[in-house]
Amino acid sequence: MDENKKIEVVNGDGSNLNISPAYDHLNAGTPKPSSEKPKNIVVPKSMKEKEEEDEEDKEKKKDENK
């Protein structure tokens, strides 16, 4: 680790540099564009919402039986 390394500073935007394209291997981890995302996502109801719906259904059945 005590090796002295030579650092070379270059001008420009780096478009002319010969650098390994490691970014090609990282593309698998990038998010999909919104057009490719699933459109129909079902979000389960919470336990509280389920209990409230059950109570409402019971009340509706009582009213229908009258």
N, C-alpha and C positions, 0 to 999 in steps of 0.2 A: 504493500500500500504506500510505501514511501517512494515509489518510482516517480520521477519527474516526467510528466507528459506534456507534449507540445500541443498547444491549442492554436489553431489558425482561424482568424476572423476573416470572413469573406463578405464582400458587398453584394447587394442585390436581394431579390426576393426568394432565392433558393430554387427557382425553377430549373436551373441548369446543373444542379447537384445530382450526383449519382448516389441516392440513398435507398437502402433496402425498403421495399414496400410492405412493411410489417402491418400497416393499417388494413391491408386486404384480409388478414386473418382476424381482425377485430370487428369487421362488419357484421358478423353473426350476432354480436351483442347489441347492435343498434336497434332502437324501436322501429316498428313498422310504420309506414305512412298511414295517415288516418283512413285512406280509402281502402286499405287492406285489413283494417281492424274488424273484428266481428261486430255485426250490427245488432243482433238480438242477444242481449245479455240479461239473464234473469238474476235478480238480486233477491235472495230469500228474505222472508219477513222475520222480524224479531219475535221472540217469545211473547212479548207484551202485545204486539200487533195481532198475533195469532189468538191470544186469549180474548182480546177485545172483539175480534171477528166472531169467535165462537159464541160469546155472549150475545152479540147482535143477531146471529143466526137463531139462537134459542128463543130470543124475544120475537123474532119474525114468525117462527113456527107456532109460538103460543098465540100470536095475533091471528094467524091463518086458521087455527083450530077453533077459534071462537065463533 
